[in-house]
Amino acid sequence: MNTFDNRKDGFEKKFAHDEELQFKATARRNKLLGLWAAELMGLAGDDAKAYSMEVVKSDFEEAGDEDVFRKVRGDLDAKSIDQSDHQLRRTMEELLVTAMEQIQSEA
């Protein structure tokens, strides 16, 4: 192998690692978001955990975060819980940072 091949392999491994980290962080963020929303909706214990898993599963409907946003937005609206779109999106961003920190501290 020459130097170019070594660099290429290194970049491919880094890309794969970064993608795996992003996937884990997004899944963790969705779980945390589900727990946050569950608390707002008055759910606790197993009901809160079950709801958080529904939020995690909702992320597999389409690429990006809109499917998760729509899920939580719809559920909050159904329970007449007053949260603006801005607040929900900001919470999603904040929880993604929290999820990344948690995952990095576990490594």
C-alpha positions in Angstrom: 0.0 0.0 0.0 1.2 3.4 -0.8 0.7 6.6 1.2 -2.3 7.6 -0.8 -4.1 4.3 0.0 -3.3 4.7 3.7 -4.7 8.2 3.7 -7.8 7.0 1.8 -8.4 4.1 4.3 -7.9 6.5 7.2 -10.5 8.9 5.8 -12.9 6.1 5.2 -12.6 4.8 8.7 -13.0 8.3 10.2 -16.1 8.9 8.0 -17.6 5.6 9.2 -16.8 6.4 12.8 -18.3 9.9 12.5 -21.5 8.5 10.9 -21.9 5.9 13.6 -21.4 8.6 16.3 -24.0 10.8 14.6 -26.5 7.9 14.4 -26.1 7.1 18.1 -26.3 10.7 19.1 -29.5 11.3 17.1 -31.1 8.1 18.5 -30.1 9.2 22.1 -31.4 12.7 21.4 -34.8 11.3 20.2 -35.0 9.2 23.4 -34.3 12.3 25.6 -36.8 14.3 23.6 -39.4 11.6 24.1 -38.8 11.7 27.8 -38.9 15.5 27.9 -42.2 15.5 26.0 -43.6 12.6 28.1 -43.0 14.7 31.2 -44.9 17.6 29.6 -47.8 15.3 28.8 -47.9 13.9 32.4 -46.4 10.5 31.5 -44.1 8.7 34.0 -42.4 5.4 34.5 -43.0 2.8 31.9 -45.4 5.0 30.0 -42.7 7.7 29.6 -40.2 5.0 28.4 -42.7 3.6 25.9 -43.4 7.0 24.5 -39.7 7.8 24.2 -39.3 4.6 22.2 -42.1 5.7 19.9 -40.2 9.0 19.3 -37.1 7.0 18.5 -39.0 4.8 16.0 -40.6 7.8 14.3 -37.1 8.9 13.1 -37.1 6.0 10.6 -40.0 7.4 8.5 -37.8 9.7 6.5 -34.3 11.3 6.4 -33.8 14.3 8.7 -35.5 15.5 11.8 -38.9 16.5 10.4 -40.5 13.2 11.1 -39.5 13.4 14.8 -40.6 17.0 15.0 -44.0 16.2 13.5 -44.5 13.2 15.9 -43.8 15.3 19.0 -45.5 18.4 17.7 -48.7 16.4 17.0 -48.7 14.6 20.4 -48.2 17.9 22.2 -51.0 19.5 20.2 -53.3 16.5 20.9 -52.8 17.0 24.6 -53.2 20.9 24.3 -49.7 21.5 25.6 -48.5 25.0 24.7 -45.0 24.7 23.2 -44.0 26.8 20.2 -42.3 25.3 17.2 -39.2 27.3 18.0 -39.1 25.9 21.6 -39.5 22.4 20.3 -36.7 22.8 17.7 -34.5 24.5 20.3 -35.0 21.6 22.7 -34.1 19.2 19.9 -30.9 21.0 19.3 -30.0 21.3 23.0 -30.7 17.6 23.5 -28.5 16.6 20.6 -25.6 18.4 22.2 -26.4 16.6 25.5 -26.6 13.3 23.7 -23.2 13.9 22.0 -21.6 14.7 25.3 -23.1 11.6 27.0 -21.8 9.3 24.2 -18.4 10.9 24.2 -18.1 10.5 28.0 -19.0 6.8 27.7 -16.2 6.2 25.2 
